[in-house]
Amino acid sequence: MSFKLIKETELHDDFEIEILTGLSQSPKKLSSKYFYDEYGSELFQQITHHNDYYLTKSEKEILATRSNDLIKNILDANIDLIELGVGDGHKTTHLINAILNNKKRLKYIPIDISEKAFQQMNEIYSKTHNGEFETLGIVADYIDGIRIAKKQSNSRVLLLFLGSNIGNFDSTNTKSFLKKIWNQLNHGDYFLIGFDLKKDISTLMRAYNDSDGLTEKFNLNILNRINNTMQADFKIENFQHFGCYNPILGAMESFLISLKDQDVYVKKLSQVFSFKRYEPIHLEYSFKYLESDIFDLAKKTGYLVEEIYHDSRKFFANALWKVEKNV
Ligand SMILES: C[S@@+](CC[C@H](N)C(=O)[O-])C[C@H]1O[C@@H](n2cnc3c(N)ncnc32)[C@H](O)[C@@H]1O
């Protein structure tokens, strides 16, 4: 595999603006996309291997057993596989191998906001792929990343958005995100999305509050990241991780809770942020779906549902959509 990396340079400024606006509003809020610094990406990789975190295992089962069928749906000889939020990419190896085994020419363009993800990905791919293909990594936010990726692409696109990352958007932003992606794709391109399905609430609660406290460390690490990059003085022990299911939204939500009245100084922003005892910072939504939601979302945002693949427990679904444009 040949590998090249492109870096989008604006990420640091975005982080400062998001901290300033997120911690100035009520309720306070930080975006989960900033979980993934070097240590955050390492912790997430550990979470994906944890027994309580069924999401990765379920999606891996689907990709391990169905990648071949899925790739056979795509008749083109050349495929540009673009992936949003690749992480360590270990599940994608099944798709890559299916493409290479079906003797298709592959160009692979993974996108991730975390540079560490590409190091993790390269470690895995150096062991799992025999065939030759070109890889162009892009360190960028999803939408900037796909714009850059499309400029490098001239074949049929199979776009991947795995891991139920789609669930991190609320319902309005999900539709606008899917529409922005649609704008970037051509008629007939494919989009494979991982959706975490609605299920028994205790299974959900375990996954987001694992017994070894990895998710807790992962969520609290965002405060370390602010301390390290913005010379802030968050005392991590003064905050607590809290993950719960909101049945009205149909989403797991993660918060950090301030355990006391406290002031935090962020030197880089010359700002003090005050926290009341038990005040939350909202970190993340992880929306859960019914199969009917998947059809509904596709229809509202310009895609045709080609196929929905499930794992044996029906915990997770990978939906293969095709872009529909009036041409
Ligand atoms: C939940 S992990 C999933 C990783 C992998 N797709 C999987 O299924 O295991 C999310 C990944 O997306 C990346 N990410 C999160 N928000 C992002 C954004 N807005 N733009 C680009 N990458 C993002 C993170 O750095 C992380 O590697």
The ligand as a Gaussian input file, in Angstrom:
#p B3LYP/6-31G(d) Opt

LIG

0 1
 C      -16.300000       6.823000      17.039000
 S      -14.756000       6.873000      16.208000
 C      -15.092000       5.704000      14.912000
 C      -13.863000       5.227000      14.207000
 C      -14.136000       4.172000      13.134000
 N      -14.916000       4.729000      12.027000
 C      -14.861000       2.997000      13.723000
 O      -15.968000       2.731000      13.306000
 O      -14.274000       2.337000      14.612000
 C      -14.850000       8.403000      15.399000
 C      -13.657000       8.756000      14.524000
 O      -14.054000       9.878000      13.733000
 C      -13.148000      10.950000      13.913000
 N      -13.945000      12.180000      13.925000
 C      -14.831000      12.592000      14.874000
 N      -15.418000      13.746000      14.497000
 C      -14.874000      14.067000      13.297000
 C      -15.079000      15.142000      12.393000
 N      -15.965000      16.101000      12.648000
 N      -14.374000      15.154000      11.237000
 C      -13.467000      14.166000      10.949000
 N      -13.235000      13.117000      11.781000
 C      -13.938000      13.065000      12.929000
 C      -12.452000      10.694000      15.236000
 O      -11.161000      11.255000      15.277000
 C      -12.441000       9.168000      15.309000
 O      -11.281000       8.618000      14.758000

